[in-house]
Every structure is written in structure tokens, then in C-alpha cells.
């Protein structure tokens, strides 16, 4: 094993949404160490401009490289990937880098009605990168695109309270109902949307609500697992996979936030079953 193999994998998002990607990464790569940064002090990214999101992406990637000597970086945020991954690759040419983008290709493969819905942030869905992805699939399916202002922020805020706080669930449900209601009928009937792409990593944590609203026949497509597999492939190619004999436990994960500590501790306990001691704040 070379020295690089011992180093952690860096992962970041505007907040807690990327924990859905970290979940998939830990399942795919149980022998790896991870450093996750939730930029909750600056979230949400989705309704800010590209320049702001790019500046945050560079500050975070520089911090993870300089302070944590990461061996790879997963940008677990569709908005940051769309705004800044290209520049991040130029800035860190040696670093294996994985971004996330709305999973349109798997959705095209999955749809039976030929009608795919895509939800995401305004930043992602309005980006040139997304326009290129959409154009590359022209003619293969009909797409209905819906930016969901406020939804990631509502999911972010819900981590400040116990999971039973009905006010949070009611707000998230109302936003999901409003946005999916504007997209047209969902279901398996001819012309209806039977496949919904979750184009923002936060929305994975609203999956149960979406399933309840849309019914069991609508497929919800997230990106965590393919991103985790791609991360494995890149590390393999770089001969940088960790090779401990046994899977690592909770101490293999360090989580930072630029926002308040308690909501992050709630989120990692709720969604990743990690102890509060994994979490710290950082000023960035
Ligand atoms: N989780 C992020 C994404 O995947 C962004 C949410 C936000 O900060 O608006 O796009």
C-alpha cells in the first residue's frame, strides 16, 4: 500500500444533502476514511450565482487538500458541480475528482411512458452543463424540468429539530406537493411521468414524502450509488484504494460544518447513524 492510500476521501456539499452521497460511499468503500464538509453557513447554493458557488467550492477544496491531504474529492452537490467542477479540475490537476449531475441517462433507461421529470435547484437546472446533458439525450425521452426553490433549504432547516417535528415535515411536504403538482400527472398511464430524477442531493432525504405523494409506481432516481462506484474506479486506476483487512467504523468519518454544530450532529445521527463526536465546526 502506498502512502496516498491511507489518506481520506474528501466530500462536500452546501450542507447536509451530500450526506446521502456519503451514505453510498461508505457502503461501497467501507475500508476508506472520509472527511465531509457541510457548508451550511453558506447554504443554500441553489439560488445564488455561479461566482459565489465557485468561490465556495475553491475555498473548500483548498481546505480539504491543505489541511486533510485528501486523496480524492467528491463534489456531492449538483449545483457546485455545475458551477465549478471544471475550474476545480484545473486548480487540482493531480486530484481524482468526482462530481454529481442529475441522473438523466439512467432515467431514460428506466422510463416506460417515455416521460421523465427532473427536480433540482435553479442553479443546476439553469446551468450550461445541464443544458448540454439534456441536449445529448434529445429525442430519447420527454423531459419536464422543475426547479424547486426553497426545498433544499427546508430540508436543511429540518435538521435543527427532532425528526418528529411535524412543522418541518409539513413544510417539506407542501413544497414537494407544489412543485410536483406543477409538473403534470405522475403514474404509469400513457404520457404520465413515471420516473423522477432527484437532481439535488438534499432531495434524497425527502424521498419518503415524494413516494407518498406520487405513489409506488413512480421510480425515484438518485445519484449516490453510481457516484460511489465511479469513486472506486478512479481510486483503483490511481492505485490509491485503502486495503485494510476489516471495514472501518464510525471513527473513519470526520464531519465539519461551517454552520451550527447541533443540526449537523442531528443529521449524521439520523441519516448515517454516526455519533455526535464525529462532528466539529470550521471557519472557512
Ligand atoms: N445539495 C445541493 C445540490 O445537490 C444544493 C442544495 C442547495 O444548496 O441549494 O444541488
Boltz pocket constraint, residues with backbone or C-beta under 6 A from the ligand:
constraints:
  - pocket:
      binder: B
      contacts: [[A, 13], [A, 14], [A, 15], [A, 17], [A, 18], [A, 43], [A, 44], [A, 45], [A, 46], [A, 47], [A, 76], [A, 77], [A, 78], [A, 79], [A, 80], [A, 121], [A, 124], [A, 152], [A, 153], [A, 199], [A, 200], [A, 201], [A, 202]]
      max_distance: 6.0
